[in-house]
Structures are given as C-alpha cells and as structure tokens.
Amino acid sequence: MSATDLVPVRDGHIPIAHMRAVYRVSDVEKRLDKLPHKEHENLRATYERMLERGPERFQVKPSGLPVMDSLYDELPNFTEVLDDIKRQLALCEDSRDALEITPMLLLGPPGVGKTHFARRLSQLLGTGMGFVPMSSLTAGWVLSGASSQWKGARPGKVFETLVDGQYANPVMVVDEIDKAGAEATYDPLGALYSLLEHDTAGTFTDEFAEVPIDASQVIWVATANDEHAIPEPILNRMNVYTVPVPDRDAARRIALRLYRTIRGEHDWGSRFEPEPSEAVLERMSALAPREMRRAWMTAFGNAKLDRRSRIEEKDLPDTGSRRQGIGFVH
C-alpha cells in the first residue's frame, strides 16, 4: 500500500486516502508481553488482533469539493449545517491538510432526520461510521471501554471503530446525547471531554486495552432533543445547530424523493407509476421524515395486493393523529 491511494467512488466523487497509524505496534507488544500466562484471554485476543491488522487506516477526504446539490434537496431542513460543512470542505480541497470538521450537535425533535443526516455525511466524505445510542446505555463505559479487571469487560465504541474499521477519520454518531444519565460513580460522557479536543484525542486511551489510540481525526456528530440536559463543557466543544421540522413544501419534496428512491431500488418498483399523485403527496407530507419510508412501503404493499400500479390515499397509514403532533411550519 502506497502513502496515497484511491478508495472506492462514493456519491460520484473519488475520496483520496492517505494512510495513518492509529496506534503504535510497540505499545501493543509491551502490553501483550506483560499479560500473565493463561489469564485475560479477551484482552490477549484484542492485542493479537491489533498486531495482526496493523495500525494503518485510511484517512480520507474528497478529491475536490463534492457536489452537494442532492443533499440540499434530500435534506432541506439541514441547509445551515450543509453550508457550514461546505465551507470546511473548501478549506482543505486543494491542500495537503487533512479533512477537519468541527464536532457538531444537531438539535431537533424526533424524526426530523438527524441520524439519517449523519449517515449521508459519512457517505459524502467517503469514510465509515460508528454509532453510539446513548439512550440505551446499560453502562457508562460504552465510549471509553471498561477495565479488563471487570467481568464481561470489553473495549469502547471509539476503540472498536478505529481498530476494527478501515478508517482513521470515521463519522462517530453519539445519538440522543441528552439521554445519557450520569451515574454517581461514572459520567457516561466523561470520555468526550478529551475526545472532542483535537490535542488530547490524539492519545485517547481505552480503559480496556490501555493502549493510546489516535482519535484526533474522528468526525463527531451528536444528536439531541434538548440541549439543557447536556453539560456546558460538551456544548462549548461543538457547533450547535437547531434543525427545524421541514415545512409542508419541504416535506412533500422529501416524500417524493423517497418514493422515487424506493421505486428505483426494487425490481417490483417498475410495476408502479413514476410519480405519486398530488393528493397522496399531501397526505405523506404530514409525516416525520423517518416515518415516510415505512409509510411508502405499506402503501406499495396495499396497492400491490389490490392489483394497482398507482398508490391511492386509502393505501397510506392513517396520518390524522400525526398532523398536530409533528407541528409543521407553514
């Protein structure tokens, strides 16, 4: 592998990849040599996996300023975030500098597309993605790992994404960060204080492996419904964006794009008309973006059962209860 390589085309552009070491082999070898014989088998297996895989990972960035028109169309309520990302991409497009995206916090009600945005961002940049759902934590060490002295201990998500993945600069999504309840003896967000700072993230140490990892290139995206539940030092380390609910026109565009995408992704899609009716789109626009795909799939199925090539309003799930709850901007 040469110092600079091309990785597969993503979204119509070719990401450029340099190789970057995310840990030092000598550090791993020292930890492995110190392990007592026939003890800590999980930790031993982790070190052996690190040595087998080697420390080099792709550090990617787009080869030029990527065309983002489709993202603006697909995610019309994320215009402010996309504008900021475009500015940051422009700074490194014709230089040797690494891709640098300021950690971001996406605030907004459930269903506006925050997690979908993060996934599309990783595709745009040509890098991988790690996902940490903070609302479902059973232990505070999901980010930073737990000491190998504890029964059932394992590495944290940051370590796993960098060591087991292909990329030195993956998009790391901390989903529903406001739902992370701090325990009396352990703050589940404690690791972020160093991970969100470029200098200290370069020598991040997972508590399970106890080997410094270079997490300085990770692209952080946090999502939340309420910023008041997030510690101020975390907020100060991130660009905070309030993501609005799509207005009715934007919701119709999102619904139409989803219809075309689903129809194009499936062989059975050719049996349906290229465009839905205006009445169906109007009904679909009452749904939150993340609910639209399920609604379209239900409608396609109902229409097929009725031997029709065109979706009718009766094929859609009942959206009456959603119309008031979503709170569209008019």
N, C-alpha and C positions, 0 to 999 in steps of 0.2 A: 504494500500500500504506500503510495507516494504521499508527500506532505499535503498535496491538494488534489482532491478527487471530486468527481461529479456523483451525486446521488440521484435516485430516480426523479423524473419530472413530476411536479405536483402543481395542479391547477394552472397548467400552461406555462410555467416558468421552471428553470433549472436551478435548484439550490446549489451553491458552491459549498463544499465541505472541506475544512481543514481538520486535521486530527489533533486532538487534545487529550493529554493524560489527566484522568480524573482522580487518580491516586498513585502512590509510589509503590512499586513492587517490593522494594526493600522494607517498607513499613509492614507490609503483609507478611513477608517472610519472617520478620522478627517476632510478630505476634504468634505466628504458627509455631515457631521453634519453642516458644515459652509455654505452649499448652501442655498440661500433664498428659501422659500417655493414657489412652482409652478413656479420656474424660472430655466433656464439652463437644460431643460429636457434631452437633448442629453448627457450632462455631467453627470447628475444624473444616467441615464441608463448605462453609461460607468462604473461608480463606482459600481453600483449594480451588473453588470456583473462580475466585478473583484472579488467582495465578493462571488458571487455565485460559480465562477470557482475555487477560491482559488489560492494561489500564487505558488504552487508546479508544476514544469515542469520536464520532463525527461531531464537529462544531459547525453548524450550517448557518447560512444566510442566503437570501435570494440573490441571484446573479445580477439583478438590476431591480429597479423599483417595480414591484409587481403590479399588474393591472388589478385594481380592486373594485371596479365598477359593479361586478356581480355581487360582491359582498355588501356594497351600499344598497343594492336593490333587494338582496335577500334579508338584510338586517337593517331596515330603515330607521329603527329606533336606537341604533348604535352609532349614529353619524359622528357624534362628538368623540367617541373612543376611536373610531376608524381614522378620523382626521389626525388625532394625536399619534397613532401608530404610523401613519403615512409619513409624518414629519420625522419620526425617529428612524424609520427605514431610509429616508432620503439622506440622512447624515452619514450612513455607512455604505451606501450603494456603490460608490466609486472610490472607496478607500480600502486600506488593509485592516481597518478597525473591525473588531468583532461586532456582531449584532448585539445591540444593547437596548432592551425595552424596560422602562421603569415599571416596577411592580404596580399592579392595578387592582383596585377594588370596584366591583360592579354592584351598585345598589339598585334594588328594584323589587317589585312584588313577584311572587312565584309565577312561573310560566311565561315570562317576557323573553326568554331565550338566552339567559346569561351563560349557562353551561354549553349550549349549542354554539354560542359565540366563541368560547374558549377552544372548542374542538375545531372550529373553522379557522381560528387563528393559527393553531398548530399546523393545519394543512397549508395555509397561506405561506408560512415561514419554512415549510419543508422539514419540520422537526417532529419529535414524538410528543406524547402527552402522558402525564401521570395524574391520577385523580384521587383526592382525599376527601371523602364525605364526612365532615365534622359532626353532622347531626347524628351519625350512627356510631360514634366512638364508644367503645367499651373500656378503653384505657387511654390515658393521656399521652402515651409514648408512640402514637401512630406515626408522627412525623420524624421523631428522633431515635426510635428504637428503644428497647428495654435491655437492661443489663443481662448478660448471659447467666448471671447467678440466679435469675428468676426462672421458675419452671415455665416452660412454654414460651420463653422469650424469643424474639425474632428481630431482625433489622426493621428500621422505619421505612416509610414510603420514599423518602428522598434518596436514601441509600439504595433501595431496590431499583428505583427508576434509573439511577445513574449507572449502577453496577450491572444490572441485568438488561438494561436497554441499549440502544445503539448510539444515543446522542449525549453530548456534553451539555447541550442547552435545550432540554425539553421544556415544553409548557407544563407547568405544575399548577393544577387547579385545586384550590382549597375551597371546597364547596360548602356553603352555609356556615361561614366562619363565625357568624354571630350566634350559632347554636352550640358552640364549644363551651361546655360548662367546666369552669376551673374547679379542680378538686382541692381539698385542704392541703394535701401534701405535694401536689403536682399541677402545674399550669400546662394544659394541653397546647397552648400557643407559645409556650416559652421558647421553643426552638426557633420560632420565626424572628425573634429579636436579633439573632445573629444571621439567620438565613436571608433576611431582606436587606442586609447591609453587604455591599459588594466585597469589602475588605475582609470581614470576618467569615463570610460564606466560603471563601477560598480554602479554609481549613476546617470545615464543618466536620465534627466527629460524631458518628452514630454511636449510641450508648451500647449497642450490642456488639458491633465489630471493633470499636475503639481504634479505628484507622482513619486518619484525616482524609476527607473527601473534598474535592473541588466542586462546590455547588455554586460558584460565583456566576456561572453563565445561565443558570436556570431562569426561565421567564415565568414570573409569578402572576397568577390571576386568581383573586379571591372573589367569592360571591357572597352576598348578604341581603337580607330584607331590612335590617335595622342596624344602622351604624352605631347607635348608642350602646349596644352590647359589646362593642369591640374596644379593647384598650387603646387609649390615645397614642402610646408609643408605636403601636402597629399602624394606626391611621397615618401617623406622621411619616411613615416609611413608604407610603403608597400614593399613587394618583387615584383620587376618588371620583367616580363618575356615577351620576344618578341616571339610570336607564329608564326612560318613560315607557308606559304602556303604549303600543302602537295606536295611532288614531285609526278611524274607520277606513280611510283610504289606504293607509299603510298595511292594515290587517288584510284587506282584500288582495293587495299585491303579494303578501306573504302566502296567503291561501292559494292564489293562482299559481305561484311558483311551485308550491308543494304538489299541487295537482299534476302539473307538467312533469315534475321530477318523479313522482311515484309512477305515473303512467309510463314514463320512459325507462324506468328501472326494471319493469316486469314485462315478460313476454305477453301476458294477458292484457297489458295496457293498450295494445294496438286494437283491441276489440271495443275500446271506448272512444268517444269523440275527443278531438284535440283540446277543446275548451269547455269548461263548465258553463252553465247558464248564469246570467246576472243574479237571478233570484237565489240560486244555490250559493254563489259567492257572498251575497249579502248575509245569508244565514251563517256561513262559515266565519265571517269577519267578527262574529260575536264571541268567538272562542279565543283563548290564550294561544299564542303560537305553538307551545309544546303539545297542546291538545289537538291541534289541527290534523297531524298525521294520523292519529288514531281515528279521528272522525272521518277522514277521507277513506281509510281502509274499510271502515264499517259501511260507508256509502257505496264504495265499489262492490263490496260483497253483496249488499242488499240488491243493487241494480243487476248484478250477475244472476242472482237467484231468481229475479223477475224477468230474466232474459232480455234485458235492455242494454243498449250501448250508451245511454245518456243518464247521468245521475239526476234524480229529481229530489225536491225538498224532502219528501217523505223518507228518502233513504238515509238522511242525516240523523245523528243522535239528537235528542231534544236539547236545544241550546237556550231555552227560555230562562232557566234558572241562572245561566251564566251571564246574561246580558247586563244585569245590575251589578253582579259581583266583580266583573272584570274592570269596570269603570273606565271605558274608553274616553279619550279626549276628543271632543267634537270641534 
